[in-house]
Every structure is written in structure tokens, then in C-alpha cells.
Amino acid sequence: MLLKDPEIEPYKMYLDFDSIEKIFYYNLYFVENTFTLKIELTHLSKKDVKKNKIKQNIKYEKFDLTKYTYILHIE
């Protein structure tokens, strides 16, 4: 039986910004699996808002800190 260390958090929360797509994401980073669940928060492109093309996107991907330019840890 594996016992989990109570000092290790099961997940961490981050906000990140995709500067190409101009989208903010809320991220849940699962420490043990090194995967991130990315939930789209906002679009900054006004043409998408006017055309009503905004939809909620959820992504599940392997976490790689090196690909982020804008990321903020939330506690």
C-alpha cells in the first residue's frame, strides 16, 4: 500500500496567457502525473466576441514549463 506524503500537494493552480491566441487559461497542474487541465477563461480578441464565436475550451496536456511565457501561480 502506498501512502501519500501529506506535505505534497496533489495539484497546483496557475493562470496563463496564450499570447498568440490571446486567451487566458486557468490551469490545474496535477503534480503526481505532471499533466495540466487547462480551462479557457477569456478571449481578448474583440472580433471573436462580436461574432459570438467564443466557446469554453478545456485542454488536457503534458505540462512543460519551458513553453510558457506568461504564467502565474495561485495559492
Backbone torsions as a table, in degrees:
resi	resn	phi	psi	omega
1	MET	NA	129.8	178.5
2	LEU	-90.8	132.3	175.9
3	LEU	-105.4	134.7	179.7
4	LYS	-85.7	143.0	177.8
5	ASP	-74.6	120.1	-178.8
6	PRO	-64.7	-16.9	179.3
7	GLU	-78.6	-17.6	-177.5
8	ILE	-95.4	125.4	178.5
9	GLU	-73.5	140.5	178.5
10	PRO	-71.5	-27.2	178.4
11	TYR	-151.7	162.1	175.4
12	LYS	-127.7	154.7	-178.3
13	MET	-113.1	139.6	179.9
14	TYR	-140.6	155.3	165.5
15	LEU	-111.8	137.8	174.5
16	ASP	-137.9	160.4	-177.3
17	PHE	-125.0	125.1	175.1
18	ASP	-90.9	105.1	-174.7
19	SER	-72.1	-20.8	178.0
20	ILE	-77.9	-50.6	-179.8
21	GLU	-84.1	-13.9	-178.6
22	LYS	60.2	54.4	-177.8
23	ILE	-131.3	136.1	170.8
24	PHE	-91.9	140.2	178.3
25	TYR	-124.7	142.8	169.2
26	TYR	-96.5	124.5	-175.4
27	ASN	-115.4	135.4	168.1
28	LEU	-110.0	112.4	-178.7
29	TYR	-97.4	116.8	179.8
30	PHE	-88.8	107.4	-170.6
31	VAL	-58.6	-48.6	-175.4
32	GLU	-63.7	-35.8	-177.5
33	ASN	-96.8	-10.0	-174.7
34	THR	52.4	39.4	174.9
35	PHE	-117.8	156.4	-179.2
36	THR	-124.3	135.6	171.3
37	LEU	-100.6	115.8	-176.3
38	LYS	-106.0	123.0	-180.0
39	ILE	-115.2	120.9	-177.9
40	GLU	-66.0	131.5	178.7
41	LEU	-102.6	-54.8	-175.9
42	THR	-146.2	153.0	168.5
43	HIS	-102.3	143.3	175.8
44	LEU	-105.1	0.3	179.2
45	SER	-86.6	116.3	-177.5
46	LYS	-67.3	-30.5	-179.5
47	LYS	-65.8	-32.8	176.0
48	ASP	-67.6	-37.8	178.7
49	VAL	-65.7	-45.2	-179.1
50	LYS	-64.9	-36.1	-179.5
51	LYS	-85.3	0.0	178.9
52	ASN	57.0	40.5	-178.9
53	LYS	-95.5	2.6	-176.7
54	ILE	-76.7	131.3	174.4
55	LYS	-139.3	159.2	-179.9
56	GLN	-77.2	120.5	176.7
57	ASN	-109.9	136.7	175.5
58	ILE	-125.5	130.0	-179.2
59	LYS	-122.1	147.8	175.2
60	TYR	-127.3	116.0	-174.6
61	GLU	-147.0	160.3	175.7
62	LYS	-65.5	133.7	-177.2
63	PHE	-79.9	130.6	177.0
64	ASP	-140.3	101.2	-175.8
65	LEU	-59.7	-28.7	-176.1
66	THR	-66.7	-19.9	-178.0
67	LYS	-87.3	-5.7	-178.4
68	TYR	-91.4	135.3	173.1
69	THR	-99.4	-43.0	-178.9
70	TYR	-120.7	111.6	178.5
71	ILE	-146.3	141.1	-177.3
72	LEU	-133.5	125.2	178.2
73	HIS	-79.6	137.0	179.3
74	ILE	-114.5	134.9	177.0
75	GLU	-111.9	NA	NA
